[in-house]
């Protein structure tokens, strides 16, 4: 899911109406018995290409992009929870207390238990 899709017509950030509509669409899939994993982007909150051209360290830019991705994941998880859908956010960057650390086996277990996993 492109982060830019979450901005709707706002041009930046997250449009709550778009987020809620997507959560309802995911809910419909879950109700059909589909195991849902959502790979979400952060382009609505951070675009590193311009900063890299201006000399920003690529790794720093990548980390910032990953944090933007987690922010979108948290917003999606919240929308899913409000729609009564159990969801988890997993990230390769450890953010204890914010989201779960990514682990392939844990992600598969969550999916098999009917939870939506947001990466």
C-alpha positions as CSV (number, residue, x, y, z in Angstrom):
1,X,0.0,0.0,0.0
2,X,1.6,3.2,-1.1
3,X,1.9,5.8,1.6
4,X,0.9,8.4,-0.9
5,X,-2.5,6.7,-1.3
6,X,-3.2,7.6,2.4
7,X,-2.9,11.3,1.7
8,X,-5.9,11.4,-0.5
9,X,-6.3,14.9,-1.9
10,X,-4.5,16.5,1.0
11,X,-1.2,16.2,-0.8
12,X,0.6,15.3,2.4
13,X,0.0,13.3,5.6
14,X,-2.9,11.0,6.2
15,X,-6.5,11.6,5.2
16,X,-8.6,9.9,7.9
17,X,-11.5,9.2,5.4
18,X,-9.1,7.3,3.1
19,X,-7.6,5.4,6.1
20,X,-11.0,4.4,7.4
21,X,-12.1,3.2,3.9
22,X,-9.0,1.1,3.5
23,X,-9.6,-0.4,7.0
24,X,-13.1,-1.3,6.0
25,X,-11.8,-3.0,2.8
26,X,-9.3,-5.0,4.8
27,X,-12.0,-5.9,7.3
28,X,-14.1,-7.4,4.4
29,X,-11.2,-9.6,3.4
30,X,-10.6,-10.8,7.0
31,X,-14.3,-11.6,7.2
32,X,-14.0,-13.8,4.1
33,X,-11.2,-15.7,5.8
34,X,-8.3,-14.2,3.9
35,X,-5.0,-13.9,5.7
36,X,-4.0,-10.3,5.2
37,X,-0.5,-8.8,5.3
38,X,-0.1,-5.1,4.4
39,X,3.2,-3.8,3.2
40,X,2.8,0.0,3.7
41,X,5.0,2.8,2.5
42,X,5.9,6.2,4.0
43,X,6.0,8.4,0.9
44,X,3.2,10.6,2.2
45,X,5.3,11.6,5.2
46,X,8.9,11.5,3.9
47,X,10.6,11.5,0.5
48,X,14.3,11.0,0.8
49,X,15.3,11.3,-2.9
50,X,15.6,15.1,-2.8
51,X,17.6,15.1,0.4
52,X,20.0,12.4,-0.9
53,X,20.6,14.7,-3.9
54,X,21.4,17.5,-1.5
55,X,24.0,15.4,0.3
56,X,22.1,13.6,3.1
57,X,23.6,10.3,4.1
58,X,21.6,7.5,2.3
59,X,21.4,5.4,5.5
60,X,20.0,8.3,7.5
61,X,17.4,8.9,4.7
62,X,16.5,5.2,4.7
63,X,16.0,5.2,8.5
64,X,13.8,8.3,8.2
65,X,11.8,6.5,5.5
66,X,11.4,3.4,7.7
67,X,10.2,5.6,10.6
68,X,7.6,7.2,8.2
69,X,6.5,3.7,7.3
70,X,6.0,2.8,10.9
71,X,4.0,6.0,11.5
72,X,1.6,4.9,8.6
73,X,1.5,1.4,10.0
74,X,0.4,2.7,13.4
75,X,-2.3,4.8,11.8
76,X,-3.5,1.8,9.8
77,X,-3.5,-0.4,12.9
78,X,-5.5,2.2,14.8
79,X,-8.1,2.4,12.0
80,X,-8.3,-1.4,11.9
81,X,-8.7,-1.6,15.7
82,X,-11.5,1.0,15.5
83,X,-13.1,-1.3,12.9
84,X,-12.8,-4.2,15.3
85,X,-10.0,-5.9,13.3
86,X,-7.1,-7.3,15.3
87,X,-3.8,-6.1,13.8
88,X,-0.1,-5.9,14.5
89,X,2.6,-3.7,13.2
90,X,6.1,-5.2,12.7
91,X,9.2,-3.3,11.9
92,X,12.8,-4.2,11.1
93,X,13.8,-1.2,13.3
94,X,13.3,-2.1,17.0
95,X,10.8,0.3,18.5
96,X,10.0,-1.3,21.9
97,X,6.5,-0.3,23.1
98,X,5.5,1.1,19.7
99,X,5.4,-2.0,17.5
100,X,6.7,-5.5,17.3
101,X,10.1,-6.5,16.0
102,X,9.9,-8.2,12.6
103,X,10.3,-11.9,12.8
104,X,9.1,-14.1,9.9
105,X,7.9,-17.0,12.1
106,X,6.0,-14.6,14.4
107,X,4.4,-12.9,11.3
108,X,3.2,-16.3,10.0
109,X,1.8,-17.2,13.4
110,X,-0.1,-13.9,13.6
111,X,-1.6,-14.4,10.2
112,X,-2.7,-18.0,11.0
113,X,-4.4,-16.7,14.1
114,X,-6.5,-14.3,12.0
115,X,-4.6,-11.1,12.7
116,X,-3.7,-8.6,10.1
117,X,0.0,-8.0,10.0
118,X,1.3,-4.6,8.8
119,X,4.9,-4.4,7.7
